[in-house]
Amino acid sequence: MAQHEITLKINGAEKSASVESRLLLVHFLRETLAMTGTHIGCDTTHCGACTVLMDGEPVKSCTVLAVQADGHDVTTVEGLEQGGKLNPIQNGFWQEHGLQCGYCTPGMLMTTSALLERNPDPSEGEIREAISGNLCRCTGYVNIVKSVQHAAAALRQPSPEA
Amino acid sequence: MIPASFDYHSPRTLEEAIGLLQSHPDDAKVLSGGQSLLPLLKLRLGSVGHLVDIGRIPDLAYLREEGGFLLIGGCTRESALERSELIRTKYPLLADTAAVIADPLVRNMATVGGNLAHGDPANDHPATMLALRAEIVATGPGGRRVIAIDDFFAGLFATALAPGDILTEIRIPVPPPGSGGAYKKLERKVGDFATAASAVQLTLGPDGAVAKAGIALTNAGPVPVRATDAETYLIGKAPSDATIAEAARLAGAAATPSADRRGAVEYKQEMARILTGRALRRAVERAKGN
């Protein structure tokens, strides 16, 4: 069939829709659900601006069909904020100037979320390896690495840190 | 940017999937991780009437040793290979290869079976599987059949898989003691296809001479290239600087790459030679450690 009913969790909330088979997950998020936090930066599966978490793993949503995501759990950058406040990862990027134009940033934040969940104390090498699928044209990655380190340190604290 | 329209099917059993492929001969493709297929469809370099997603069929993703073989389920994600202690310790050639396939995000979706079934000599697993003397298990209308890796790659984007077949398992002989392997890839940037890459799997005998050698090249022609002359040359010889250099020279001579923006033919051949030398040295180090 060329049209499908899909139901998936987006940031914990169940969403259902009727979609074309060929609809990319990134277009489902941005256009069907009007969640434009996830960005499209290339046509070639290179840049990672479209990164979301699917069942906790970072994937390029431009290279996943919405129908493939049926029944799965998707987390987008809109799901990071905690009660209207920046979460520790977002705060890390704020504190350490981890963005300039902001285009790659949602992808960087999602990849970082998954990294720190799996590895709470990554080395610089491990951070750079983890973000190697997310391209940034502005920063040269230096402050992005610092932002991830800031976030990692904050998340390792037992109490919330500004 | 947007694929042409197609029908999408998500069977829950292999039988259902095979039946769907047979119902649409010449117009159906298997969707596994989608990380080779979807980019192609998005750029409209290919189109297809029916996608058969095998991602919801249970028991197609696994990594285990059984009966003298490492068995890899066709839908095993590359990230699972990367994270496997078994692969890291006993199959370093596979661990090296998985780590340089595209980037970490792609590896969370991409599957080992898909990397092979796509038939792209620029993908990294084909050369690695040649070096490992793997076997491919295809499940189709006639049941299960085993295809030797040397018979698997038929041409550019063409494999020995018949239209109703699904690549369900890869079988790799458990390496004997004294074995080591390595994959060395030159790429312009993370995520790129190889400018050149070399896969080496060696076994050293008790006398320290090479008892078995598998050497294969990525993106060095329309199919992955097995460097047979280099392999044959090494058998019975101690791995010295001189013998490694000669084997590397023979491997470079076996490369038949096309010129493109990654480099001229001569450059790619030279890189194949250099990378084979590096892969051989690393494989020998690892073999001696075993």
Interface residues (C-beta under 8 A of the other chain):
Chain A: M1 A2 H4 E20 S21 R22 L24 H27 D43 T44 T45 H46 G48 T51 M54 E57 P58 V59 K60 C62 T63 V64 L65 V67 Q68 D70 T111 E129 A130 S132 G133 N134
Chain B: M1 I2 P3 A4 S5 F6 D7 Y8 H9 S10 L31 G34 Q35 L38 P39 L41 K42 L43 L51 D53 G55 S79 A102 D103 P104 L105 V106 N108 M109 V190 G191
